[in-house]
Amino acid sequence: MVNRVIIIGLIFNLVASLLMAYGRIFRSKETIKNESKTKGGHNPFEEKHRLKETRIAQVGTIVMVIGFAIQIAGNVFSQ
């Protein structure tokens, strides 16, 4: 049972890592193209996309903390 808890924590951390790296791993050519354009010195698409990436990374951070907490609890209660 304890090993399952620790594995669940590791799965949380794996998912969190992907969420935190989302903006770099899953960026399409179309997204890169849209972020490179400017209109009057401003790019609303880039701002919107960066806000989205930031929110996803924040969720990833929370999920990672939960994953570590689950792993710690699994290790503490196994003894």
C-alpha positions in Angstrom: 0.0 0.0 0.0 2.8 2.5 0.9 4.6 1.8 -2.4 1.4 2.7 -4.2 1.2 6.0 -2.4 4.7 6.8 -3.3 4.1 5.9 -6.9 1.0 8.1 -7.0 3.3 11.0 -5.7 5.8 10.3 -8.5 3.0 10.3 -11.1 1.8 13.7 -9.7 5.4 15.0 -10.1 5.7 13.6 -13.6 2.4 15.4 -14.6 3.6 18.6 -12.9 6.9 18.5 -14.8 5.0 18.4 -18.1 2.7 21.2 -17.0 5.6 23.4 -15.9 7.4 22.8 -19.2 4.2 23.1 -21.3 5.1 26.4 -22.9 8.4 25.1 -24.4 7.5 21.5 -25.1 4.1 21.9 -26.8 4.7 25.2 -28.7 3.6 24.9 -32.3 5.1 26.6 -35.3 1.9 28.7 -35.6 2.3 29.9 -32.0 5.9 30.8 -32.5 4.9 32.7 -35.7 2.1 34.6 -34.0 4.4 35.5 -31.1 7.0 36.9 -33.5 4.6 39.4 -35.1 4.0 42.9 -33.7 1.3 45.5 -34.4 2.4 49.0 -33.5 5.1 47.7 -31.2 2.7 45.4 -29.3 1.7 41.8 -29.7 -1.6 40.9 -27.9 -1.2 37.2 -28.9 2.1 36.9 -27.1 0.8 38.5 -23.9 -2.3 36.2 -23.9 -0.1 33.1 -24.6 2.4 34.0 -21.9 -0.4 34.5 -19.3 -1.7 31.1 -20.3 1.8 29.5 -19.9 2.2 31.2 -16.5 -1.1 29.9 -15.2 -0.3 26.4 -16.4 3.1 26.6 -14.8 1.5 27.8 -11.5 -0.9 24.8 -11.6 2.1 22.5 -12.3 4.0 23.9 -9.3 1.0 23.2 -7.0 0.7 19.7 -8.4 4.4 19.1 -7.8 4.2 20.3 -4.2 1.2 17.9 -3.7 3.2 15.1 -5.3 6.2 15.7 -3.0 3.9 15.8 0.0 2.3 12.5 -1.0 5.8 10.9 -1.3 6.9 12.3 2.0 3.7 11.0 3.7 4.2 7.6 2.0 7.8 7.4 3.3 6.9 8.7 6.8 4.0 6.2 7.3 6.0 3.3 5.9 8.3 3.3 9.0 
